[in-house]
């Protein structure tokens, strides 16, 4: 939305009814596909046939964070029942590449910035690299730091300060509040 891009096809995997309602309210044209563990080429093929103009696919993923959040010291960690869904992300990427074989593919994985080093190392391995840390507080009054693993490079530009560190690269976004 903020980029002014309208997706040709918006697919959404979620099995919690409340979360599906929120997503459908915000994105009424999305296709809700249910439980992500049921993702398959067979499920995706009819959708691909109905959207032949698609040239780029961005895989946006973010498993539930409650089990890895620093706000939950009793969390099960990255391999917990819900947060462990991260382990299937590489296979999901393969399924989407097979279902959309003529498209360019990119990956965006989001997670809370409060996760422990141990949990982050697990996510770093799956995502094959270290994340970017971004907090919207430089653009508004909300402080909500998040980690983003991407398959594309971030280029230096106006209003973005880049600060590398051992765990992540922080991107300081600056704008008018």
N, C-alpha and C positions, 0 to 999 in steps of 0.2 A: 504494500500500500504506500509506504513512505517513498518508495522508489518510483511509483507511478506505473508499476508493472501489473498487468492483469493476467493471472495464470490461465492458460488454455485448458488446463485440467488440474483440479485440486483434489488430491486423494488424501484421506485421513484415516488412520488406524487408531481406534480407541475402543475399549470395551466397558468403560464406565459411563452409564447413561447420562449423568449430570455433565460430564466433560463433553460428551457428544452434543448435548443441547447447547452448551456455551459455544462450541465450535460452529454449529449450524447457524446459530444466531449471528455470529460474526462473519461467517463465510457461507451464505445460503446456497451457493453453487457447488459446494464441495460434495464429494462422494464419500460417504462414511462406509468403511469396509470392515469394521468390527475388530476382532482380535488379531493383532499383528502377527501372532504365531501361526495364523492360518494363511498368511500371504503366499501367493503362488502365481506362476505365470498364467495358469488357467484362469485365475480370478482377474488378472490384469489385462489379458488379451482383448476381451470385448471393449474395454475402455480405450485401449490403444487404437483399435479399429475406428472408433468414433471420434478420434482426435488426430487425424493424419498430419496436421500441420505442425505438430510438436517437433521442435528441433533441440531443445535443451530440457534436461530433467535435473532438478535440484532435490536431493534427498535430505529433508530436514528431520532430524531425529532428536529425541530427548526423553530417555526413560524416566519414570517417576524418581524424584530426588529425595523423598522422605528418608530412605534408608541410608543415604550417603551424606545428608546435610549435617553440617557442624552443629545445627540446632537440635539434633537428635543424637545424643551421646550413646543411646542404646540401639542405634540403627544396625541393621544386618550387614551393611557395607555393599560394595559393588556387586557382590555375587548373591545378594538377597533375592527373594522370589521376584519382586517387582523391578528393582534396579538391575537385576541380572539380565533383564531383557536386552541390555546393551550387547551382550554376547552374540545376539542374532543379527546385529546391524551389518556386519560384513556379508552375511548370506543374503540379507535383504537387498543390499547393493547389487549382488550378482543376479538376483531374480529380476530386479528392475532393469539391469543392463540387457538381460536376455529378452525381456518383454518390450523394451524400447531400444532395439539394436541399432537404429540409425540416428540416435540422439547423442549429444554431448552430455556427460553426466558430471555432477559436482555434489559434494557432501557438506552439510552443515550439521554439526552435532552440538547441542546446548546442554549445559549443566550448571547447577549452583556453584558459586566460587568458594563456598565454605566447606567443600568436601576435604577429607584428610589427604595427606600426601600419598598414603597407601592406596586409597581409592582412585586418586588421580593417576597414579602409575598404571593401574589397570586400564583406565580409559585411554591414557596415552598410547599404550600398546595396541589397543584395538583400533584407534584412530591414526596410528602410525606417525605420531608427532605430538608436539606440545601445543596447548591452546592459546588463544587470545583471551585476555581478561578485559571485559568492557563493563563499565558502570554508567548508567544514564545520568548520573548526578551532574555532569558537566554541561548537560543540555536542559535540565529541569531540576525540580526539587526532590525527585525520587532517587534514593540510593538503593540499588538492587544489583549488585555485581554478579556477573555471570561469566562462565567460561564457554568459549566457542572454538571447536576444532573445525577447520575448513580444509578443503582440498585446493583452494586457490590462494594466491599470495595477496597480501594487503600492501598496497602501494602508499608511500608517504604522500600526504596532501594537506591542504590548508585545514586548519581546525582539528587536526588529529596529531597528537604527540605520541610517539612510539617509545616505550620503555621496556627493553628486554630484561628478563631475570631468569634465574635457574628453573623456576616452575612454569612460567608462562611469559608471554609478551603482553604487557598492559597497553591498551590503546586508550589514551585520554581524549575524549571527544569534547570539543568546546563549541558553544553556540550561545545564542541569546536566550535567556530564561524568560 
